[in-house]
Amino acid sequence: MSAGEQMKDLTETKQRLLQHYIEEGIASNSSVIDAFMKVPREEFVLPNMKDSAYDDTPLPIAFGQTISAPHYLAALK
């Protein structure tokens, strides 16, 4: 898969996940929704975890830390 195809897949996955959060009432703040779409979560996870960037779970980052699950961030008000 080319880099462009991988980016398209991640964007589509991000959009589906956000739509689910909106439908479930998890994401309701327009500023948070906008930020969720603009910030590339895949750039904040370890390189081998990029394909999992939009799994709804915390993911490991450097120094034994984790990045929060997307639903937690989408619920911010």
Backbone as a printed PyTorch tensor [residue, N CA C, xyz], in Angstrom:
tensor([[[  0.8600,  -1.1780,   0.0000],
         [  0.0000,   0.0000,   0.0000],
         [  0.9000,   1.2340,   0.0000]],

        [[  0.5690,   2.1760,  -0.8530],
         [  1.3660,   3.4000,  -0.9310],
         [  1.0700,   4.2980,   0.2670]],

        [[  1.9660,   5.2570,   0.4900],
         [  1.7730,   6.2030,   1.6040],
         [  0.4660,   6.9710,   1.4420]],

        [[  0.1350,   7.3490,   0.2140],
         [ -1.1160,   8.0700,  -0.0450],
         [ -2.3350,   7.2320,   0.2750]],

        [[ -2.2860,   5.9450,  -0.0850],
         [ -3.4030,   5.0450,   0.2080],
         [ -3.5390,   4.8170,   1.7140]],

        [[ -2.3990,   4.6980,   2.3870],
         [ -2.4270,   4.5060,   3.8340],
         [ -3.0190,   5.7360,   4.5220]],

        [[ -2.6410,   6.9370,   4.0600],
         [ -3.1720,   8.1700,   4.6440],
         [ -4.6810,   8.2630,   4.4100]],

        [[ -5.1360,   7.8830,   3.2140],
         [ -6.5640,   7.9040,   2.9070],
         [ -7.3140,   6.9400,   3.8270]],

        [[ -6.7540,   5.7470,   4.0440],
         [ -7.3830,   4.7780,   4.9370],
         [ -7.4930,   5.3200,   6.3500]],

        [[ -6.4260,   5.9680,   6.8520],
         [ -6.4580,   6.5320,   8.1950],
         [ -7.4860,   7.6510,   8.3020]],

        [[ -7.5640,   8.4900,   7.2780],
         [ -8.5370,   9.5840,   7.2860],
         [ -9.9590,   9.0390,   7.2940]],

        [[-10.2170,   8.0290,   6.4910],
         [-11.5530,   7.4260,   6.4620],
         [-11.8810,   6.7590,   7.7990]],

        [[-10.8990,   6.0940,   8.3830],
         [-11.0960,   5.4630,   9.6910],
         [-11.3910,   6.5170,  10.7410]],

        [[-10.6500,   7.6190,  10.7040],
         [-10.8620,   8.7210,  11.6520],
         [-12.2760,   9.2860,  11.4890]],

        [[-12.7140,   9.4890,  10.2590],
         [-14.0470,  10.0410,  10.0110],
         [-15.1410,   9.0990,  10.5140]],

        [[-14.9810,   7.8020,  10.2730],
         [-15.9820,   6.8330,  10.7500],
         [-16.0370,   6.8110,  12.2760]],

        [[-14.8700,   6.8350,  12.9040],
         [-14.8120,   6.8230,  14.3610],
         [-15.4800,   8.0760,  14.9340]],

        [[-15.1640,   9.2280,  14.3750],
         [-15.7670,  10.4680,  14.8520],
         [-17.2760,  10.4620,  14.6320]],

        [[-17.7310,   9.9750,  13.4890],
         [-19.1700,   9.9000,  13.2310],
         [-19.8530,   9.0260,  14.2810]],

        [[-19.2220,   7.9210,  14.6340],
         [-19.7590,   7.0480,  15.6840],
         [-19.8580,   7.8080,  17.0070]],

        [[-18.8140,   8.5550,  17.3550],
         [-18.8210,   9.3270,  18.6040],
         [-19.9210,  10.3810,  18.6010]],

        [[-20.1410,  11.0180,  17.4660],
         [-21.1970,  12.0300,  17.3570],
         [-22.5650,  11.3620,  17.5390]],

        [[-22.7780,  10.2480,  16.8380],
         [-24.0590,   9.5390,  16.9350],
         [-24.3350,   9.0320,  18.3450]],

        [[-23.3000,   8.6340,  19.0540],
         [-23.4530,   8.1180,  20.4170],
         [-23.4930,   9.2300,  21.4610]],

        [[-23.3110,  10.4740,  21.0250],
         [-23.3340,  11.5950,  21.9480],
         [-22.0310,  11.7800,  22.7190]],

        [[-20.9900,  11.0770,  22.3100],
         [-19.6900,  11.1970,  22.9830],
         [-19.0300,  12.5130,  22.6030]],

        [[-19.0780,  12.8390,  21.3180],
         [-18.4850,  14.0840,  20.8200],
         [-19.6100,  15.0450,  20.4740]],

        [[-19.6430,  16.1830,  21.1740],
         [-20.7130,  17.1420,  20.9060],
         [-20.2070,  18.5750,  20.8000]],

        [[-18.9790,  18.8100,  21.1970],
         [-18.4140,  20.1550,  21.1570],
         [-17.7860,  20.3850,  19.7820]],

        [[-18.2570,  21.3960,  19.0570],
         [-17.7780,  21.6190,  17.6910],
         [-16.2800,  21.9040,  17.6230]],

        [[-15.7310,  22.5600,  18.6280],
         [-14.2870,  22.8310,  18.6460],
         [-13.4870,  21.5440,  18.8050]],

        [[-13.9720,  20.6490,  19.6490],
         [-13.2930,  19.3710,  19.8550],
         [-13.4150,  18.5130,  18.5990]],

        [[-14.5820,  18.5020,  17.9790],
         [-14.7930,  17.7400,  16.7480],
         [-13.8440,  18.2390,  15.6610]],

        [[-13.7330,  19.5450,  15.5210],
         [-12.8290,  20.1320,  14.5320],
         [-11.3800,  19.7420,  14.8230]],

        [[-10.9790,  19.8290,  16.0700],
         [ -9.6090,  19.4630,  16.4500],
         [ -9.3580,  17.9790,  16.2150]],

        [[-10.3530,  17.1480,  16.5170],
         [-10.2210,  15.7090,  16.3130],
         [ -9.9000,  15.4160,  14.8500]],

        [[-10.5460,  16.1270,  13.9380],
         [-10.2970,  15.8970,  12.5150],
         [ -8.9760,  16.5070,  12.0450]],

        [[ -8.5420,  17.5840,  12.6590],
         [ -7.3180,  18.2650,  12.2130],
         [ -6.0320,  17.6400,  12.7400]],

        [[ -6.0550,  17.1170,  13.9620],
         [ -4.8260,  16.6150,  14.5770],
         [ -4.5550,  15.1850,  14.1130]],

        [[ -3.3900,  14.9410,  13.5310],
         [ -3.0570,  13.5960,  13.0450],
         [ -2.5490,  12.6970,  14.1770]],

        [[ -3.4530,  11.9900,  14.8340],
         [ -3.1010,  11.1120,  15.9490],
         [ -1.9700,  10.1620,  15.5770]],

        [[ -1.9370,   9.7310,  14.3250],
         [ -0.9120,   8.7890,  13.8870],
         [  0.5030,   9.3530,  14.0070]],

        [[  0.6270,  10.6570,  14.1000],
         [  1.9360,  11.2870,  14.2600],
         [  2.4100,  11.2830,  15.7110]],

        [[  1.5610,  10.8790,  16.6390],
         [  1.8990,  10.9060,  18.0530],
         [  2.0770,   9.5130,  18.6600]],

        [[  1.9430,   8.4900,  17.8360],
         [  2.1420,   7.1240,  18.3110],
         [  3.4540,   6.5840,  17.7470]],

        [[  3.8990,   5.4820,  18.2960],
         [  5.1190,   4.8600,  17.8000],
         [  4.9400,   4.4560,  16.3370]],

        [[  6.0200,   4.4940,  15.5600],
         [  5.9080,   4.1880,  14.1210],
         [  5.2140,   2.8600,  13.8210]],

        [[  5.4650,   1.8440,  14.6190],
         [  4.8410,   0.5430,  14.3630],
         [  3.3700,   0.4910,  14.7960]],

        [[  2.8630,   1.5770,  15.3760],
         [  1.4740,   1.6310,  15.8330],
         [  0.5960,   2.5430,  14.9660]],

        [[  1.1600,   3.1300,  13.9200],
         [  0.4080,   4.0880,  13.0980],
         [ -0.8840,   3.5000,  12.5450]],

        [[ -0.8460,   2.2330,  12.1110],
         [ -2.0570,   1.6130,  11.5670],
         [ -3.1480,   1.4450,  12.6270]],

        [[ -2.7710,   1.5080,  13.8800],
         [ -3.7230,   1.3590,  14.9890],
         [ -4.0930,   2.6940,  15.6240]],

        [[ -3.6760,   3.7830,  15.0180],
         [ -3.8520,   5.1110,  15.6180],
         [ -5.3050,   5.4180,  15.9700]],

        [[ -6.2550,   4.8920,  15.2110],
         [ -7.6610,   5.2060,  15.4650],
         [ -8.4310,   4.0260,  16.0450]],

        [[ -7.6920,   3.0650,  16.6060],
         [ -8.3440,   2.0520,  17.4200],
         [ -8.7590,   2.7590,  18.7080]],

        [[ -9.8960,   2.4060,  19.2310],
         [-10.4030,   3.1110,  20.4100],
         [ -9.8010,   2.5390,  21.6890]],

        [[ -8.5140,   2.7490,  21.8110],
         [ -7.7700,   2.2540,  22.9640],
         [ -6.5350,   3.1250,  23.1760]],

        [[ -6.0440,   3.2190,  24.4040],
         [ -4.7770,   3.9240,  24.5980],
         [ -3.6690,   3.1710,  23.8490]],

        [[ -2.6940,   3.8980,  23.3660],
         [ -1.5730,   3.2860,  22.6590],
         [ -0.2670,   3.7320,  23.2760]],

        [[  0.7520,   2.8700,  23.2070],
         [  2.0420,   3.2440,  23.7690],
         [  2.7130,   4.3550,  22.9710]],

        [[  3.3770,   5.2250,  23.6950],
         [  4.2350,   6.2380,  23.0850],
         [  5.5900,   6.1170,  23.7780]],

        [[  6.4580,   7.0250,  23.6080],
         [  7.8160,   6.9290,  24.1530],
         [  7.8380,   6.9060,  25.6830]],

        [[  8.8900,   6.3620,  26.2200],
         [  9.2050,   6.3780,  27.6500],
         [  8.1610,   5.6850,  28.5230]],

        [[  7.5550,   4.6240,  28.0010],
         [  6.6060,   3.8520,  28.7850],
         [  5.2770,   4.5370,  29.0330]],

        [[  4.9900,   5.6110,  28.3330],
         [  3.7380,   6.3540,  28.4850],
         [  2.7350,   5.9050,  27.4210]],

        [[  1.4980,   6.3350,  27.5720],
         [  0.4760,   6.0410,  26.5670],
         [ -0.2280,   7.3180,  26.1350]],

        [[ -0.8020,   7.2630,  24.9490],
         [ -1.6780,   8.3200,  24.4630],
         [ -3.1020,   7.8420,  24.7710]],

        [[ -3.9410,   8.7290,  25.2320],
         [ -5.3090,   8.3610,  25.6180],
         [ -6.1010,   7.8050,  24.4500]],

        [[ -7.1110,   7.0150,  24.7710],
         [ -8.0210,   6.4890,  23.7530],
         [ -8.7550,   7.6490,  23.0830]],

        [[ -9.0380,   7.5410,  21.7920],
         [ -9.7160,   8.6320,  21.0870],
         [-11.0430,   9.0500,  21.7090]],

        [[-11.8230,   8.1120,  22.2420],
         [-13.1270,   8.5000,  22.8160],
         [-12.9620,   9.4320,  23.9960]],

        [[-11.8810,   9.2580,  24.7530],
         [-11.6360,  10.1370,  25.8900],
         [-11.4270,  11.5650,  25.4140]],

        [[-10.6610,  11.7280,  24.3470],
         [-10.3970,  13.0620,  23.8080],
         [-11.6400,  13.6420,  23.1380]],

        [[-12.4080,  12.7950,  22.4550],
         [-13.6160,  13.2780,  21.7850],
         [-14.6530,  13.7640,  22.7780]],

        [[-14.6220,  13.2440,  24.0010],
         [-15.6110,  13.6120,  25.0240],
         [-15.2780,  14.9170,  25.7370]],

        [[-14.1210,  15.4880,  25.4650],
         [-13.7610,  16.7480,  26.1280],
         [-14.7780,  17.8350,  25.8100]],

        [[-15.0230,  18.6850,  26.7490],
         [-16.0440,  19.7200,  26.5190],
         [-15.4420,  21.0910,  26.6030]]])
